[in-house]
Structures are given as C-alpha cells and as structure tokens.
Amino acid sequence: MPRYFFDVHTEALEKDDQGHELPAIDVAHVAAAELAGELLRNHPENILLGDEWKVEVRDESGAVLFSLLMLSVPSAALAPTTIAGDPA
C-alpha cells in the first residue's frame, strides 16, 4: 500500500515524517480534507484575514501530489474608503 505524507503549512511548516499507508490517492485526498477541517475546528482564531494555510500531500519519493488551501480573504467591503481627491 502506498504511503502518503501530510505536511501542514501555517505560520510554520509541520512536516509529516511518519506518513500514512492508504489504499489510493482519493483516500489521501479525503484524509487531507479531514486534517484541514480539524485544523480549522481546533484553531479558528489562528487564521486571520490575509492568511493562507496549506496541507500538502507527498508520496514516498517526496513529490507533492496535491495541496489543499485554506484562505482568509478580505472582501472589498472591508477596504478603506476614500474621499474623492483625498488619498487614504
């Protein structure tokens, strides 16, 4: 069975040195989504506007197979307003 490694990128890199034996890449994708959900559920205060978290899944050779991104993107509604002719 192939081994998949789940590296977590938040403020710092948490590299998975153990990995998990899983039967197929689609199972690894589900496991990565569950890990991402766990990160958000357990530490929601840590992802601030403009932050990006990522779960990268590697195979045994070290090749990154896919990434799951979690982004906190401010909308235009949060952009500072300006008065015509008066720079912000």
VENRAUR-V324956 format. One record per helix or strand of 2 or more residues. SS is the DSSP state (a for helix, b for strand). FROM is the first residue (numbers start at 1). LEN is the number of residues. If there is no record, write none. Layout:
SS & FROM & LEN
SS & FROM & LEN
This chain:
b & 3 & 7
b & 13 & 2
b & 20 & 2
a & 25 & 18
a & 44 & 3
b & 52 & 7
b & 64 & 8
a & 76 & 3
